[in-house]
């Protein structure tokens, strides 16, 4: 899903955040917000949350858990 939005980004990178510009970060946050019905904003755009694909998955899972509670 993210590769469709950002085809030039290597989502297998060990430090994904370094490959992203502000438009890439915004695209990821908007795509995930729309897909999972969660609210992601600028406070989620941290190197820790966007370091790898696994960290992005963890961020989404945490938001889904919070939404369910």
mmCIF file of the N, C-alpha and C atoms, coordinates in Angstrom:
data_MODEL
# 
_entry.id   MODEL 
# 
loop_
_atom_site.group_PDB 
_atom_site.id 
_atom_site.type_symbol 
_atom_site.label_atom_id 
_atom_site.label_alt_id 
_atom_site.label_comp_id 
_atom_site.label_asym_id 
_atom_site.label_entity_id 
_atom_site.label_seq_id 
_atom_site.pdbx_PDB_ins_code 
_atom_site.Cartn_x 
_atom_site.Cartn_y 
_atom_site.Cartn_z 
_atom_site.occupancy 
_atom_site.B_iso_or_equiv 
_atom_site.pdbx_formal_charge 
_atom_site.auth_seq_id 
_atom_site.auth_comp_id 
_atom_site.auth_asym_id 
_atom_site.auth_atom_id 
_atom_site.pdbx_PDB_model_num 
ATOM 1   N N  . UNK A 1 1  ? 0.830   -1.187 0.000  1.00 0.00 ? 1  UNK A N  1 
ATOM 2   C CA . UNK A 1 1  ? 0.000   0.000  0.000  1.00 0.00 ? 1  UNK A CA 1 
ATOM 3   C C  . UNK A 1 1  ? 0.879   1.256  0.000  1.00 0.00 ? 1  UNK A C  1 
ATOM 4   N N  . UNK A 1 2  ? 1.909   1.284  0.844  1.00 0.00 ? 2  UNK A N  1 
ATOM 5   C CA . UNK A 1 2  ? 2.771   2.460  0.896  1.00 0.00 ? 2  UNK A CA 1 
ATOM 6   C C  . UNK A 1 2  ? 3.649   2.562  -0.342 1.00 0.00 ? 2  UNK A C  1 
ATOM 7   N N  . UNK A 1 3  ? 4.041   1.421  -0.882 1.00 0.00 ? 3  UNK A N  1 
ATOM 8   C CA . UNK A 1 3  ? 4.860   1.442  -2.093 1.00 0.00 ? 3  UNK A CA 1 
ATOM 9   C C  . UNK A 1 3  ? 4.104   2.054  -3.266 1.00 0.00 ? 3  UNK A C  1 
ATOM 10  N N  . UNK A 1 4  ? 2.785   1.908  -3.291 1.00 0.00 ? 4  UNK A N  1 
ATOM 11  C CA . UNK A 1 4  ? 1.989   2.537  -4.340 1.00 0.00 ? 4  UNK A CA 1 
ATOM 12  C C  . UNK A 1 4  ? 2.022   4.058  -4.219 1.00 0.00 ? 4  UNK A C  1 
ATOM 13  N N  . UNK A 1 5  ? 2.047   4.557  -2.993 1.00 0.00 ? 5  UNK A N  1 
ATOM 14  C CA . UNK A 1 5  ? 2.072   6.006  -2.763 1.00 0.00 ? 5  UNK A CA 1 
ATOM 15  C C  . UNK A 1 5  ? 3.454   6.598  -3.005 1.00 0.00 ? 5  UNK A C  1 
ATOM 16  N N  . UNK A 1 6  ? 4.483   5.823  -2.671 1.00 0.00 ? 6  UNK A N  1 
ATOM 17  C CA . UNK A 1 6  ? 5.865   6.309  -2.759 1.00 0.00 ? 6  UNK A CA 1 
ATOM 18  C C  . UNK A 1 6  ? 6.744   5.257  -3.440 1.00 0.00 ? 6  UNK A C  1 
ATOM 19  N N  . UNK A 1 7  ? 6.624   5.092  -4.746 1.00 0.00 ? 7  UNK A N  1 
ATOM 20  C CA . UNK A 1 7  ? 7.328   4.011  -5.437 1.00 0.00 ? 7  UNK A CA 1 
ATOM 21  C C  . UNK A 1 7  ? 8.852   4.117  -5.426 1.00 0.00 ? 7  UNK A C  1 
ATOM 22  N N  . UNK A 1 8  ? 9.416   5.288  -5.182 1.00 0.00 ? 8  UNK A N  1 
ATOM 23  C CA . UNK A 1 8  ? 10.868  5.452  -5.202 1.00 0.00 ? 8  UNK A CA 1 
ATOM 24  C C  . UNK A 1 8  ? 11.524  5.223  -3.844 1.00 0.00 ? 8  UNK A C  1 
ATOM 25  N N  . UNK A 1 9  ? 10.737  5.010  -2.821 1.00 0.00 ? 9  UNK A N  1 
ATOM 26  C CA . UNK A 1 9  ? 11.266  4.820  -1.469 1.00 0.00 ? 9  UNK A CA 1 
ATOM 27  C C  . UNK A 1 9  ? 11.534  3.337  -1.225 1.00 0.00 ? 9  UNK A C  1 
ATOM 28  N N  . UNK A 1 10 ? 12.716  3.047  -0.647 1.00 0.00 ? 10 UNK A N  1 
ATOM 29  C CA . UNK A 1 10 ? 13.079  1.675  -0.296 1.00 0.00 ? 10 UNK A CA 1 
ATOM 30  C C  . UNK A 1 10 ? 12.540  1.372  1.105  1.00 0.00 ? 10 UNK A C  1 
ATOM 31  N N  . UNK A 1 11 ? 11.402  0.708  1.169  1.00 0.00 ? 11 UNK A N  1 
ATOM 32  C CA . UNK A 1 11 ? 10.777  0.420  2.456  1.00 0.00 ? 11 UNK A CA 1 
ATOM 33  C C  . UNK A 1 11 ? 11.492  -0.693 3.224  1.00 0.00 ? 11 UNK A C  1 
ATOM 34  N N  . UNK A 1 12 ? 12.502  -1.302 2.618  1.00 0.00 ? 12 UNK A N  1 
ATOM 35  C CA . UNK A 1 12 ? 13.313  -2.306 3.305  1.00 0.00 ? 12 UNK A CA 1 
ATOM 36  C C  . UNK A 1 12 ? 14.550  -1.697 3.944  1.00 0.00 ? 12 UNK A C  1 
ATOM 37  N N  . UNK A 1 13 ? 14.695  -0.402 3.836  1.00 0.00 ? 13 UNK A N  1 
ATOM 38  C CA . UNK A 1 13 ? 15.857  0.305  4.370  1.00 0.00 ? 13 UNK A CA 1 
ATOM 39  C C  . UNK A 1 13 ? 15.927  0.173  5.890  1.00 0.00 ? 13 UNK A C  1 
ATOM 40  N N  . UNK A 1 14 ? 17.155  0.140  6.411  1.00 0.00 ? 14 UNK A N  1 
ATOM 41  C CA . UNK A 1 14 ? 17.349  0.080  7.862  1.00 0.00 ? 14 UNK A CA 1 
ATOM 42  C C  . UNK A 1 14 ? 17.081  1.422  8.533  1.00 0.00 ? 14 UNK A C  1 
ATOM 43  N N  . UNK A 1 15 ? 17.067  2.490  7.747  1.00 0.00 ? 15 UNK A N  1 
ATOM 44  C CA . UNK A 1 15 ? 16.720  3.797  8.296  1.00 0.00 ? 15 UNK A CA 1 
ATOM 45  C C  . UNK A 1 15 ? 15.860  4.537  7.285  1.00 0.00 ? 15 UNK A C  1 
ATOM 46  N N  . UNK A 1 16 ? 14.627  4.110  7.222  1.00 0.00 ? 16 UNK A N  1 
ATOM 47  C CA . UNK A 1 16 ? 13.654  4.605  6.261  1.00 0.00 ? 16 UNK A CA 1 
ATOM 48  C C  . UNK A 1 16 ? 13.466  6.119  6.349  1.00 0.00 ? 16 UNK A C  1 
ATOM 49  N N  . UNK A 1 17 ? 13.471  6.666  7.561  1.00 0.00 ? 17 UNK A N  1 
ATOM 50  C CA . UNK A 1 17 ? 13.216  8.092  7.759  1.00 0.00 ? 17 UNK A CA 1 
ATOM 51  C C  . UNK A 1 17 ? 14.189  8.958  6.955  1.00 0.00 ? 17 UNK A C  1 
ATOM 52  N N  . UNK A 1 18 ? 15.431  8.495  6.811  1.00 0.00 ? 18 UNK A N  1 
ATOM 53  C CA . UNK A 1 18 ? 16.443  9.257  6.078  1.00 0.00 ? 18 UNK A CA 1 
ATOM 54  C C  . UNK A 1 18 ? 16.103  9.377  4.592  1.00 0.00 ? 18 UNK A C  1 
ATOM 55  N N  . UNK A 1 19 ? 15.303  8.470  4.079  1.00 0.00 ? 19 UNK A N  1 
ATOM 56  C CA . UNK A 1 19 ? 14.932  8.486  2.669  1.00 0.00 ? 19 UNK A CA 1 
ATOM 57  C C  . UNK A 1 19 ? 13.708  9.341  2.373  1.00 0.00 ? 19 UNK A C  1 
ATOM 58  N N  . UNK A 1 20 ? 13.046  9.823  3.418  1.00 0.00 ? 20 UNK A N  1 
ATOM 59  C CA . UNK A 1 20 ? 11.786  10.537 3.240  1.00 0.00 ? 20 UNK A CA 1 
ATOM 60  C C  . UNK A 1 20 ? 11.965  12.044 3.315  1.00 0.00 ? 20 UNK A C  1 
ATOM 61  N N  . UNK A 1 21 ? 11.280  12.754 2.428  1.00 0.00 ? 21 UNK A N  1 
ATOM 62  C CA . UNK A 1 21 ? 11.183  14.201 2.559  1.00 0.00 ? 21 UNK A CA 1 
ATOM 63  C C  . UNK A 1 21 ? 9.844   14.496 3.231  1.00 0.00 ? 21 UNK A C  1 
ATOM 64  N N  . UNK A 1 22 ? 9.550   15.766 3.430  1.00 0.00 ? 22 UNK A N  1 
ATOM 65  C CA . UNK A 1 22 ? 8.317   16.114 4.149  1.00 0.00 ? 22 UNK A CA 1 
ATOM 66  C C  . UNK A 1 22 ? 7.069   15.627 3.413  1.00 0.00 ? 22 UNK A C  1 
ATOM 67  N N  . UNK A 1 23 ? 7.089   15.644 2.092  1.00 0.00 ? 23 UNK A N  1 
ATOM 68  C CA . UNK A 1 23 ? 5.950   15.144 1.326  1.00 0.00 ? 23 UNK A CA 1 
ATOM 69  C C  . UNK A 1 23 ? 5.787   13.636 1.501  1.00 0.00 ? 23 UNK A C  1 
ATOM 70  N N  . UNK A 1 24 ? 6.899   12.922 1.560  1.00 0.00 ? 24 UNK A N  1 
ATOM 71  C CA . UNK A 1 24 ? 6.842   11.480 1.780  1.00 0.00 ? 24 UNK A CA 1 
ATOM 72  C C  . UNK A 1 24 ? 6.277   11.133 3.142  1.00 0.00 ? 24 UNK A C  1 
ATOM 73  N N  . UNK A 1 25 ? 6.710   11.864 4.158  1.00 0.00 ? 25 UNK A N  1 
ATOM 74  C CA . UNK A 1 25 ? 6.194   11.649 5.512  1.00 0.00 ? 25 UNK A CA 1 
ATOM 75  C C  . UNK A 1 25 ? 4.697   11.925 5.546  1.00 0.00 ? 25 UNK A C  1 
ATOM 76  N N  . UNK A 1 26 ? 4.277   13.043 4.955  1.00 0.00 ? 26 UNK A N  1 
ATOM 77  C CA . UNK A 1 26 ? 2.856   13.385 4.933  1.00 0.00 ? 26 UNK A CA 1 
ATOM 78  C C  . UNK A 1 26 ? 2.051   12.334 4.178  1.00 0.00 ? 26 UNK A C  1 
ATOM 79  N N  . UNK A 1 27 ? 2.596   11.829 3.087  1.00 0.00 ? 27 UNK A N  1 
ATOM 80  C CA . UNK A 1 27 ? 1.903   10.795 2.308  1.00 0.00 ? 27 UNK A CA 1 
ATOM 81  C C  . UNK A 1 27 ? 1.702   9.522  3.120  1.00 0.00 ? 27 UNK A C  1 
ATOM 82  N N  . UNK A 1 28 ? 2.732   9.123  3.849  1.00 0.00 ? 28 UNK A N  1 
ATOM 83  C CA . UNK A 1 28 ? 2.618   7.922  4.687  1.00 0.00 ? 28 UNK A CA 1 
ATOM 84  C C  . UNK A 1 28 ? 1.547   8.123  5.753  1.00 0.00 ? 28 UNK A C  1 
ATOM 85  N N  . UNK A 1 29 ? 1.609   9.250  6.450  1.00 0.00 ? 29 UNK A N  1 
ATOM 86  C CA . UNK A 1 29 ? 0.639   9.497  7.527  1.00 0.00 ? 29 UNK A CA 1 
ATOM 87  C C  . UNK A 1 29 ? -0.790  9.556  6.994  1.00 0.00 ? 29 UNK A C  1 
ATOM 88  N N  . UNK A 1 30 ? -0.987  10.219 5.865  1.00 0.00 ? 30 UNK A N  1 
ATOM 89  C CA . UNK A 1 30 ? -2.336  10.325 5.295  1.00 0.00 ? 30 UNK A CA 1 
ATOM 90  C C  . UNK A 1 30 ? -2.834  8.967  4.799  1.00 0.00 ? 30 UNK A C  1 
ATOM 91  N N  . UNK A 1 31 ? -1.977  8.218  4.141  1.00 0.00 ? 31 UNK A N  1 
ATOM 92  C CA . UNK A 1 31 ? -2.371  6.903  3.625  1.00 0.00 ? 31 UNK A CA 1 
ATOM 93  C C  . UNK A 1 31 ? -2.782  5.976  4.758  1.00 0.00 ? 31 UNK A C  1 
ATOM 94  N N  . UNK A 1 32 ? -1.978  5.935  5.809  1.00 0.00 ? 32 UNK A N  1 
ATOM 95  C CA . UNK A 1 32 ? -2.285  5.055  6.942  1.00 0.00 ? 32 UNK A CA 1 
ATOM 96  C C  . UNK A 1 32 ? -3.517  5.530  7.704  1.00 0.00 ? 32 UNK A C  1 
ATOM 97  N N  . UNK A 1 33 ? -3.669  6.830  7.858  1.00 0.00 ? 33 UNK A N  1 
ATOM 98  C CA . UNK A 1 33 ? -4.857  7.372  8.532  1.00 0.00 ? 33 UNK A CA 1 
ATOM 99  C C  . UNK A 1 33 ? -6.121  6.960  7.797  1.00 0.00 ? 33 UNK A C  1 
ATOM 100 N N  . UNK A 1 34 ? -6.104  7.124  6.484  1.00 0.00 ? 34 UNK A N  1 
ATOM 101 C CA . UNK A 1 34 ? -7.274  6.768  5.676  1.00 0.00 ? 34 UNK A CA 1 
ATOM 102 C C  . UNK A 1 34 ? -7.541  5.267  5.672  1.00 0.00 ? 34 UNK A C  1 
ATOM 103 N N  . UNK A 1 35 ? -6.500  4.484  5.533  1.00 0.00 ? 35 UNK A N  1 
ATOM 104 C CA . UNK A 1 35 ? -6.649  3.028  5.424  1.00 0.00 ? 35 UNK A CA 1 
ATOM 105 C C  . UNK A 1 35 ? -7.167  2.403  6.719  1.00 0.00 ? 35 UNK A C  1 
ATOM 106 N N  . UNK A 1 36 ? -6.656  2.886  7.863  1.00 0.00 ? 36 UNK A N  1 
ATOM 107 C CA . UNK A 1 36 ? -6.991  2.248  9.130  1.00 0.00 ? 36 UNK A CA 1 
ATOM 108 C C  . UNK A 1 36 ? -7.972  3.040  9.984  1.00 0.00 ? 36 UNK A C  1 
ATOM 109 N N  . UNK A 1 37 ? -8.411  4.195  9.506  1.00 0.00 ? 37 UNK A N  1 
ATOM 110 C CA . UNK A 1 37 ? -9.375  4.988  10.257 1.00 0.00 ? 37 UNK A CA 1 
ATOM 111 C C  . UNK A 1 37 ? -8.824  5.502  11.570 1.00 0.00 ? 37 UNK A C  1 
ATOM 112 N N  . UNK A 1 38 ? -7.548  5.857  11.572 1.00 0.00 ? 38 UNK A N  1 
ATOM 113 C CA . UNK A 1 38 ? -6.914  6.388  12.778 1.00 0.00 ? 38 UNK A CA 1 
ATOM 114 C C  . UNK A 1 38 ? -6.449  7.811  12.490 1.00 0.00 ? 38 UNK A C  1 
ATOM 115 N N  . UNK A 1 39 ? -6.167  8.553  13.545 1.00 0.00 ? 39 UNK A N  1 
ATOM 116 C CA . UNK A 1 39 ? -5.714  9.929  13.407 1.00 0.00 ? 39 UNK A CA 1 
ATOM 117 C C  . UNK A 1 39 ? -4.211  9.983  13.613 1.00 0.00 ? 39 UNK A C  1 
ATOM 118 N N  . UNK A 1 40 ? -3.463  10.158 12.529 1.00 0.00 ? 40 UNK A N  1 
ATOM 119 C CA . UNK A 1 40 ? -2.025  10.364 12.604 1.00 0.00 ? 40 UNK A CA 1 
ATOM 120 C C  . UNK A 1 40 ? -1.751  11.810 12.232 1.00 0.00 ? 40 UNK A C  1 
ATOM 121 N N  . UNK A 1 41 ? -0.844  12.451 12.961 1.00 0.00 ? 41 UNK A N  1 
ATOM 122 C CA . UNK A 1 41 ? -0.534  13.855 12.669 1.00 0.00 ? 41 UNK A CA 1 
ATOM 123 C C  . UNK A 1 41 ? 0.963   14.093 12.808 1.00 0.00 ? 41 UNK A C  1 
ATOM 124 N N  . UNK A 1 42 ? 1.352   15.346 12.829 1.00 0.00 ? 42 UNK A N  1 
ATOM 125 C CA . UNK A 1 42 ? 2.772   15.710 12.853 1.00 0.00 ? 42 UNK A CA 1 
ATOM 126 C C  . UNK A 1 42 ? 3.510   15.146 14.060 1.00 0.00 ? 42 UNK A C  1 
ATOM 127 N N  . UNK A 1 43 ? 2.828   14.937 15.176 1.00 0.00 ? 43 UNK A N  1 
ATOM 128 C CA . UNK A 1 43 ? 3.498   14.390 16.353 1.00 0.00 ? 43 UNK A CA 1 
ATOM 129 C C  . UNK A 1 43 ? 3.919   12.933 16.144 1.00 0.00 ? 43 UNK A C  1 
ATOM 130 N N  . UNK A 1 44 ? 3.329   12.276 15.154 1.00 0.00 ? 44 UNK A N  1 
ATOM 131 C CA . UNK A 1 44 ? 3.697   10.893 14.837 1.00 0.00 ? 44 UNK A CA 1 
ATOM 132 C C  . UNK A 1 44 ? 4.865   10.816 13.850 1.00 0.00 ? 44 UNK A C  1 
ATOM 133 N N  . UNK A 1 45 ? 5.226   11.937 13.268 1.00 0.00 ? 45 UNK A N  1 
ATOM 134 C CA . UNK A 1 45 ? 6.277   11.976 12.248 1.00 0.00 ? 45 UNK A CA 1 
ATOM 135 C C  . UNK A 1 45 ? 7.650   12.096 12.884 1.00 0.00 ? 45 UNK A C  1 
ATOM 136 N N  . UNK A 1 46 ? 8.025   11.086 13.648 1.00 0.00 ? 46 UNK A N  1 
ATOM 137 C CA . UNK A 1 46 ? 9.320   11.081 14.317 1.00 0.00 ? 46 UNK A CA 1 
ATOM 138 C C  . UNK A 1 46 ? 10.235  10.033 13.687 1.00 0.00 ? 46 UNK A C  1 
ATOM 139 N N  . UNK A 1 47 ? 11.541  10.232 13.798 1.00 0.00 ? 47 UNK A N  1 
ATOM 140 C CA . UNK A 1 47 ? 12.459  9.208  13.278 1.00 0.00 ? 47 UNK A CA 1 
ATOM 141 C C  . UNK A 1 47 ? 12.219  7.831  13.910 1.00 0.00 ? 47 UNK A C  1 
ATOM 142 N N  . UNK A 1 48 ? 11.843  7.801  15.185 1.00 0.00 ? 48 UNK A N  1 
ATOM 143 C CA . UNK A 1 48 ? 11.567  6.529  15.854 1.00 0.00 ? 48 UNK A CA 1 
ATOM 144 C C  . UNK A 1 48 ? 10.386  5.815  15.203 1.00 0.00 ? 48 UNK A C  1 
ATOM 145 N N  . UNK A 1 49 ? 9.307   6.534  14.919 1.00 0.00 ? 49 UNK A N  1 
ATOM 146 C CA . UNK A 1 49 ? 8.108   5.928  14.326 1.00 0.00 ? 49 UNK A CA 1 
ATOM 147 C C  . UNK A 1 49 ? 8.294   5.555  12.866 1.00 0.00 ? 49 UNK A C  1 
ATOM 148 N N  . UNK A 1 50 ? 9.187   6.245  12.171 1.00 0.00 ? 50 UNK A N  1 
ATOM 149 C CA . UNK A 1 50 ? 9.353   6.028  10.730 1.00 0.00 ? 50 UNK A CA 1 
ATOM 150 C C  . UNK A 1 50 ? 10.723  5.450  10.383 1.00 0.00 ? 50 UNK A C  1 
ATOM 151 N N  . UNK A 1 51 ? 11.388  4.846  11.369 1.00 0.00 ? 51 UNK A N  1 
ATOM 152 C CA . UNK A 1 51 ? 12.738  4.318  11.144 1.00 0.00 ? 51 UNK A CA 1 
ATOM 153 C C  . UNK A 1 51 ? 12.736  3.140  10.175 1.00 0.00 ? 51 UNK A C  1 
ATOM 154 N N  . UNK A 1 52 ? 11.811  2.221  10.366 1.00 0.00 ? 52 UNK A N  1 
ATOM 155 C CA . UNK A 1 52 ? 11.713  1.036  9.521  1.00 0.00 ? 52 UNK A CA 1 
ATOM 156 C C  . UNK A 1 52 ? 10.240  0.723  9.279  1.00 0.00 ? 52 UNK A C  1 
ATOM 157 N N  . UNK A 1 53 ? 10.001  -0.214 8.400  1.00 0.00 ? 53 UNK A N  1 
ATOM 158 C CA . UNK A 1 53 ? 8.627   -0.646 8.153  1.00 0.00 ? 53 UNK A CA 1 
ATOM 159 C C  . UNK A 1 53 ? 8.022   -1.237 9.421  1.00 0.00 ? 53 UNK A C  1 
ATOM 160 N N  . UNK A 1 54 ? 8.821   -1.961 10.199 1.00 0.00 ? 54 UNK A N  1 
ATOM 161 C CA . UNK A 1 54 ? 8.329   -2.530 11.465 1.00 0.00 ? 54 UNK A CA 1 
ATOM 162 C C  . UNK A 1 54 ? 7.916   -1.444 12.452 1.00 0.00 ? 54 UNK A C  1 
ATOM 163 N N  . UNK A 1 55 ? 8.671   -0.352 12.500 1.00 0.00 ? 55 UNK A N  1 
ATOM 164 C CA . UNK A 1 55 ? 8.305   0.730  13.428 1.00 0.00 ? 55 UNK A CA 1 
ATOM 165 C C  . UNK A 1 55 ? 7.026   1.429  12.976 1.00 0.00 ? 55 UNK A C  1 
ATOM 166 N N  . UNK A 1 56 ? 6.801   1.495  11.667 1.00 0.00 ? 56 UNK A N  1 
ATOM 167 C CA . UNK A 1 56 ? 5.550   2.063  11.155 1.00 0.00 ? 56 UNK A CA 1 
ATOM 168 C C  . UNK A 1 56 ? 4.379   1.171  11.553 1.00 0.00 ? 56 UNK A C  1 
ATOM 169 N N  . UNK A 1 57 ? 4.566   -0.134 11.427 1.00 0.00 ? 57 UNK A N  1 
ATOM 170 C CA . UNK A 1 57 ? 3.526   -1.093 11.820 1.00 0.00 ? 57 UNK A CA 1 
ATOM 171 C C  . UNK A 1 57 ? 3.227   -0.942 13.313 1.00 0.00 ? 57 UNK A C  1 
ATOM 172 N N  . UNK A 1 58 ? 4.246   -0.812 14.133 1.00 0.00 ? 58 UNK A N  1 
ATOM 173 C CA . UNK A 1 58 ? 4.045   -0.642 15.580 1.00 0.00 ? 58 UNK A CA 1 
ATOM 174 C C  . UNK A 1 58 ? 3.270   0.631  15.888 1.00 0.00 ? 58 UNK A C  1 
ATOM 175 N N  . UNK A 1 59 ? 3.588   1.718  15.174 1.00 0.00 ? 59 UNK A N  1 
ATOM 176 C CA . UNK A 1 59 ? 2.878   2.975  15.377 1.00 0.00 ? 59 UNK A CA 1 
ATOM 177 C C  . UNK A 1 59 ? 1.393   2.803  15.066 1.00 0.00 ? 59 UNK A C  1 
ATOM 178 N N  . UNK A 1 60 ? 1.089   2.152  13.951 1.00 0.00 ? 60 UNK A N  1 
ATOM 179 C CA . UNK A 1 60 ? -0.309  1.926  13.572 1.00 0.00 ? 60 UNK A CA 1 
ATOM 180 C C  . UNK A 1 60 ? -1.007  1.032  14.585 1.00 0.00 ? 60 UNK A C  1 
ATOM 181 N N  . UNK A 1 61 ? -0.338  -0.039 15.002 1.00 0.00 ? 61 UNK A N  1 
ATOM 182 C CA . UNK A 1 61 ? -0.930  -0.941 15.997 1.00 0.00 ? 61 UNK A CA 1 
ATOM 183 C C  . UNK A 1 61 ? -1.228  -0.214 17.297 1.00 0.00 ? 61 UNK A C  1 
ATOM 184 N N  . UNK A 1 62 ? -0.326  0.659  17.737 1.00 0.00 ? 62 UNK A N  1 
ATOM 185 C CA . UNK A 1 62 ? -0.549  1.425  18.969 1.00 0.00 ? 62 UNK A CA 1 
ATOM 186 C C  . UNK A 1 62 ? -1.761  2.345  18.834 1.00 0.00 ? 62 UNK A C  1 
ATOM 187 N N  . UNK A 1 63 ? -1.911  2.968  17.680 1.00 0.00 ? 63 UNK A N  1 
ATOM 188 C CA . UNK A 1 63 ? -3.070  3.838  17.460 1.00 0.00 ? 63 UNK A CA 1 
ATOM 189 C C  . UNK A 1 63 ? -4.372  3.031  17.397 1.00 0.00 ? 63 UNK A C  1 
ATOM 190 N N  . UNK A 1 64 ? -4.298  1.859  16.795 1.00 0.00 ? 64 UNK A N  1 
ATOM 191 C CA . UNK A 1 64 ? -5.494  1.000  16.735 1.00 0.00 ? 64 UNK A CA 1 
ATOM 192 C C  . UNK A 1 64 ? -5.901  0.535  18.121 1.00 0.00 ? 64 UNK A C  1 
ATOM 193 N N  . UNK A 1 65 ? -4.927  0.196  18.963 1.00 0.00 ? 65 UNK A N  1 
ATOM 194 C CA . UNK A 1 65 ? -5.216  -0.210 20.348 1.00 0.00 ? 65 UNK A CA 1 
ATOM 195 C C  . UNK A 1 65 ? -5.860  0.949  21.119 1.00 0.00 ? 65 UNK A C  1 
ATOM 196 N N  . UNK A 1 66 ? -5.298  2.136  20.948 1.00 0.00 ? 66 UNK A N  1 
ATOM 197 C CA . UNK A 1 66 ? -5.848  3.311  21.644 1.00 0.00 ? 66 UNK A CA 1 
ATOM 198 C C  . UNK A 1 66 ? -7.265  3.604  21.187 1.00 0.00 ? 66 UNK A C  1 
ATOM 199 N N  . UNK A 1 67 ? -7.508  3.433  19.906 1.00 0.00 ? 67 UNK A N  1 
ATOM 200 C CA . UNK A 1 67 ? -8.840  3.680  19.352 1.00 0.00 ? 67 UNK A CA 1 
ATOM 201 C C  . UNK A 1 67 ? -9.864  2.681  19.910 1.00 0.00 ? 67 UNK A C  1 
ATOM 202 N N  . UNK A 1 68 ? -9.433  1.440  20.109 1.00 0.00 ? 68 UNK A N  1 
ATOM 203 C CA . UNK A 1 68 ? -10.328 0.390  20.591 1.00 0.00 ? 68 UNK A CA 1 
ATOM 204 C C  . UNK A 1 68 ? -10.690 0.567  22.065 1.00 0.00 ? 68 UNK A C  1 
ATOM 205 N N  . UNK A 1 69 ? -9.841  1.263  22.804 1.00 0.00 ? 69 UNK A N  1 
ATOM 206 C CA . UNK A 1 69 ? -10.078 1.414  24.251 1.00 0.00 ? 69 UNK A CA 1 
ATOM 207 C C  . UNK A 1 69 ? -11.066 2.489  24.572 1.00 0.00 ? 69 UNK A C  1 
# 
